Amino acid sequence: KTSNEMQPWSDARSKLSGCMVTEEGCGHVSSALSSNPSHLRELDLSYNHPGDSGVKLLSEKLEDSNYSLDKIKLSGCMVTEEGCGHVSSALSSNPSHLRELDLSYNHPGDSGVQLLSEKLEDPNCSLDTLNVDHGGESRITAGSRKCMSIYTHTHQMPVFSHWIQTQHTLNSFFLRRTER
């Protein structure tokens, strides 16, 4: 393999969506970030299994001002209010880099959404897009995440794909900073 093939974020983006990354895997990602903290700009861990513990490991890296991630996608990762608290704390410690956070299809609860929404209002925090679309009753669960993972890898479920896209369109809930 070439060196670019061996470095998943050689283009400043790491797309690990649907790769079954767990809390332990987040530990490995976190360690890899330590080797070159300023290069990676976008991290996509959507539809994995990191949970709040994995988000805590990643948030610890976000607290360090050497890390300059612009965008993190954690859609469908079973993040709860606890995980939102970890991210919020990291944004308080290092408010200058992260601009976009996708926590759609998680379980943040009202208090988790509130914690992160406050960062949109903070003039010292560069976060300007927060996706907390949880789709109410259509919120992703472990079973539907497995179906989505199967679709992602086999592309043999066009009806399910259309349903997900339709639900996302109908239930989309984005928060954006309106003024600086």
C-alpha positions in Angstrom: 0.0 0.0 0.0 1.1 3.6 -0.6 1.6 5.8 2.4 -1.6 7.7 1.5 -3.6 4.5 1.7 -2.2 3.7 5.1 -3.0 7.2 6.5 -6.8 7.4 6.7 -6.7 11.2 7.1 -4.1 12.1 4.5 -6.6 14.4 2.9 -7.5 16.1 6.2 -10.7 14.1 6.5 -11.3 10.7 8.1 -14.4 8.9 7.1 -15.0 6.0 9.4 -18.8 6.0 9.1 -20.3 2.6 9.7 -17.0 0.9 10.5 -18.1 -0.6 13.9 -15.8 1.7 15.8 -16.4 1.2 19.5 -15.1 3.0 22.7 -11.9 1.1 22.3 -11.7 2.2 18.6 -12.2 5.8 19.7 -9.2 5.3 21.9 -7.1 4.3 18.9 -8.5 7.2 16.9 -7.6 9.5 19.8 -4.1 8.1 19.9 -3.7 8.5 16.2 -4.8 12.1 16.5 -2.0 12.6 19.0 0.6 11.7 16.4 -0.4 14.6 14.1 -2.9 16.8 15.9 -3.1 19.8 13.5 -3.6 18.0 10.2 -7.1 16.4 10.5 -9.9 18.9 9.8 -13.0 16.6 9.6 -13.8 13.4 11.5 -16.8 11.2 10.5 -17.6 8.5 13.0 -21.3 8.3 12.2 -23.2 5.0 12.7 -20.6 3.5 15.0 -20.7 2.3 18.6 -18.5 4.7 20.6 -21.2 5.7 23.1 -20.6 8.3 25.7 -17.3 6.8 26.8 -15.8 7.0 23.3 -17.1 10.5 22.9 -15.3 11.4 26.2 -12.0 10.1 24.8 -12.4 12.2 21.6 -13.5 15.2 23.7 -10.3 15.1 25.7 -8.4 15.7 22.5 -10.8 18.5 21.5 -9.8 20.3 24.8 -6.2 20.6 23.5 -5.6 23.8 21.5 -3.2 21.8 19.3 -6.2 20.1 17.7 -8.0 22.0 15.0 -10.9 19.8 13.9 -13.5 21.9 12.0 -16.2 19.3 11.7 -17.2 16.2 13.7 -20.0 13.8 12.6 -21.3 11.5 15.4 -24.7 10.7 13.9 -26.3 7.5 15.2 -23.6 6.9 17.8 -25.9 6.4 20.9 -24.6 9.7 22.4 -26.7 10.8 25.5 -26.7 13.8 27.7 -23.5 12.6 29.3 -21.7 12.6 25.9 -23.1 16.1 25.2 -21.6 17.2 28.5 -18.2 16.0 27.4 -18.3 17.8 24.1 -19.6 21.0 25.8 -16.8 20.9 28.3 -14.3 20.5 25.4 -15.8 23.4 23.6 -15.4 25.5 26.8 -11.7 24.6 27.0 -10.9 25.0 23.3 -13.6 27.2 21.7 -11.7 28.3 18.7 -11.8 25.5 16.1 -14.9 23.3 15.9 -17.4 24.9 13.6 -19.8 22.0 12.9 -21.1 19.2 15.1 -23.5 16.5 13.9 -25.2 14.6 16.7 -28.3 13.7 14.8 -30.0 10.4 15.6 -28.7 10.2 19.2 -30.3 10.5 22.6 -29.1 13.9 23.9 -32.3 14.8 25.8 -33.4 18.4 26.3 -30.5 19.1 28.7 -27.9 17.8 26.3 -29.3 19.9 23.5 -29.4 22.9 25.9 -25.7 22.4 26.9 -24.6 22.5 23.2 -27.0 25.2 22.1 -25.4 27.5 24.7 -22.2 27.1 22.7 -23.9 28.6 19.7 -24.6 31.7 21.7 -21.1 32.0 23.1 -19.3 34.7 21.2 -15.9 33.0 22.0 -17.0 29.7 20.6 -16.6 29.1 16.8 -19.3 26.5 16.7 -21.9 27.7 14.2 -23.8 24.6 13.1 -25.2 22.0 15.5 -27.3 19.1 14.1 -29.3 17.5 16.9 -32.1 16.1 14.7 -33.2 13.0 16.7 -36.4 12.3 14.7 -38.6 11.7 17.7 -40.0 8.2 17.4 -37.8 7.5 14.3 -34.6 8.1 16.3 -32.0 5.5 15.5 -31.7 2.5 17.7 -29.2 -0.4 17.8 -31.4 -2.5 15.5 -32.1 0.2 12.9 -28.4 1.2 13.0 -27.5 -2.4 12.0 -30.0 -2.2 9.1 -28.4 1.1 8.1 -24.9 -0.5 8.3 -26.1 -3.3 6.1 -27.5 -0.8 3.6 -24.3 1.2 3.7 -22.1 -1.8 2.9 -24.3 -3.7 0.4 -26.5 -0.9 -1.2 -29.3 -3.4 -1.5 -32.0 -1.6 0.4 -33.3 1.3 -1.7 -36.7 1.4 0.1 -35.0 1.7 3.5 -32.6 4.4 2.0 -35.6 6.4 0.8 -37.3 6.1 4.2 -34.2 7.4 6.0 -33.9 10.3 3.6 -37.6 11.1 3.9 -37.5 11.0 7.7 -34.4 13.1 7.8 -36.1 15.7 5.5 -39.3 15.8 7.6 -37.6 15.8 11.0 -34.5 17.9 10.4 -33.6 20.1 13.3 -30.6 22.2 12.8 -29.5 25.0 15.1 -27.3 27.7 13.6 -25.8 30.8 15.1 -27.7 33.8 13.8 -25.3 36.5 14.7 -21.8 36.9 16.1 
